Amino acid sequence: MIPSQSLGPYTILALVLLPGLLVSSITYAASRPWTIFRSQVKNRIDSPGHAGEFFVDVLQRITVADLTDRVRRVVMIPEEMRFVDFKRYFTQTKQHYFTVQEMKAAV
């Protein structure tokens, strides 16, 4: 019996696609160490184009408890502080961000 007659509608799959898939798989596996690009990176992690994809995964694994030893105490600036006093404080501190403390409680 001829294979094309026994397979019926799957003739094209058996005679064309499967041998092509086999050849492509063997070629891919055999040519793994070589590349056609001179500056090809080793994997996606090393690629600057994919940097944003992995950043979210890293942030999802970090908890606040892991960062408590890196957090510095911040001095709150009262909202009534005059600008002259703030300039003096700014020149004497290594703090880069200043949180303004509201004197009235928000309702």
Backbone hydrogen bonds in HBPLUS format (Angstrom, degrees):
<---DONOR---> <-ACCEPTOR-->    atom                        ^
c    i                          cat <-CA-CA->   ^        H-A-AA   ^      H-
h    n   atom  resd res      DA  || num        DHA   H-A  angle D-A-AA Bond
n    s   type  num  typ     dist DA aas  dist angle  dist       angle   num
A0005-GLN N   A0002-ILE O   3.05 MM   3  5.50 134.6  2.26 110.9 122.6     1
A0006-SER N   A0002-ILE O   3.29 MM   4  6.63 151.3  2.38 152.7 161.0     2
A0007-LEU N   A0003-PRO O   3.14 MM   4  6.23 142.6  2.29 148.4 156.8     3
A0010-TYR N   A0007-LEU O   3.28 MM   3  5.40 164.9  2.30 125.5 122.8     4
A0011-THR N   A0008-GLY O   3.31 MM   3  5.91 146.5  2.43 125.0 124.3     5
A0014-ALA N   A0010-TYR O   3.06 MM   4  6.33 162.8  2.09 157.3 161.0     6
A0015-LEU N   A0011-THR O   2.92 MM   4  5.99 162.9  1.95 158.2 163.0     7
A0016-VAL N   A0012-ILE O   2.98 MM   4  5.46 150.5  2.07 135.9 142.1     8
A0017-LEU N   A0012-ILE O   3.31 MM   5  6.73 161.2  2.35 150.8 156.3     9
A0018-LEU N   A0013-LEU O   3.04 MM   5  6.12 159.0  2.09 167.5 168.9    10
A0020-GLY N   A0016-VAL O   3.27 MM   4  6.32 155.9  2.33 143.0 150.1    11
A0021-LEU N   A0017-LEU O   2.82 MM   4  6.01 154.4  1.88 153.2 160.7    12
A0022-LEU N   A0018-LEU O   2.94 MM   4  6.11 155.5  2.00 149.1 155.6    13
A0023-VAL N   A0019-PRO O   2.97 MM   4  6.19 163.6  2.00 150.4 153.9    14
A0024-SER N   A0020-GLY O   2.95 MM   4  6.09 162.1  1.98 147.4 152.7    15
A0025-SER N   A0021-LEU O   2.97 MM   4  6.07 156.6  2.03 145.0 151.2    16
A0026-ILE N   A0022-LEU O   3.04 MM   4  6.25 162.9  2.07 151.0 155.2    17
A0027-THR N   A0023-VAL O   2.97 MM   4  6.11 162.5  2.00 150.0 155.2    18
A0028-TYR N   A0024-SER O   2.93 MM   4  6.05 160.4  1.97 147.3 152.7    19
A0029-ALA N   A0025-SER O   3.03 MM   4  6.19 166.6  2.05 149.5 153.0    20
A0030-ALA N   A0026-ILE O   2.92 MM   4  6.04 155.3  1.98 148.4 155.5    21
A0031-SER N   A0027-THR O   2.97 MM   4  6.00 147.6  2.07 147.8 155.2    22
A0034-TRP N   A0031-SER O   3.19 MM   3  5.62 147.5  2.30 113.4 122.4    23
A0046-ASP N   A0043-ASN O   3.26 MM   3  5.69 132.7  2.50 107.3 117.5    24
A0047-SER N   A0044-ARG O   3.19 MM   3  5.07 151.1  2.27  98.4 107.1    25
A0050-HIS N   A0047-SER O   3.19 MM   3  5.53 152.1  2.27 107.8 115.3    26
A0051-ALA N   A0048-PRO O   3.41 MM   3  5.12 169.6  2.42 101.2 103.1    27
A0053-GLU N   A0050-HIS O   3.19 MM   3  5.53 138.3  2.37 107.0 117.8    28
A0058-VAL N   A0054-PHE O   3.18 MM   4  6.47 152.7  2.26 147.9 154.8    29
A0059-LEU N   A0055-PHE O   3.09 MM   4  6.38 161.6  2.13 151.1 155.5    30
A0060-GLN N   A0056-VAL O   3.00 MM   4  6.21 145.7  2.13 148.3 157.6    31
A0061-ARG N   A0058-VAL O   3.20 MM   3  5.45 142.5  2.35 102.9 113.0    32
A0066-ASP N   A0063-THR O   3.12 MM   3  5.36 135.5  2.32 101.0 112.5    33
A0067-LEU N   A0064-VAL O   2.99 MM   3  5.28 143.1  2.13 106.7 117.4    34
A0070-ARG N   A0067-LEU O   2.94 MM   3  5.36 149.2  2.04 114.0 123.6    35
A0077-ILE N   A0099-THR O   2.80 MM  22  5.97 173.8  1.80 162.7 164.9    36
A0101-GLN N   A0077-ILE O   2.68 MM  24  5.66 162.7  1.71 142.3 147.6    37
A0081-MET N   A0078-PRO O   3.08 MM   3  5.55 166.7  2.10 116.6 120.8    38
A0079-GLU N   A0101-GLN O   3.25 MM  22  5.88 142.4  2.40 161.6 150.8    39
A0086-PHE N   A0082-ARG O   2.99 MM   4  6.33 151.7  2.08 146.7 155.6    40
A0087-LYS N   A0083-PHE O   2.87 MM   4  6.13 158.0  1.92 152.6 157.5    41
A0088-ARG N   A0084-VAL O   3.21 MM   4  6.45 156.0  2.27 142.7 148.5    42
A0089-TYR N   A0085-ASP O   2.98 MM   4  6.26 161.4  2.01 148.5 153.6    43
A0090-PHE N   A0086-PHE O   2.75 MM   4  5.93 159.8  1.79 154.6 160.7    44
A0091-THR N   A0087-LYS O   3.13 MM   4  6.34 149.9  2.22 145.6 151.4    45
A0092-GLN N   A0089-TYR O   3.07 MM   3  5.23 139.9  2.23 101.8 113.5    46
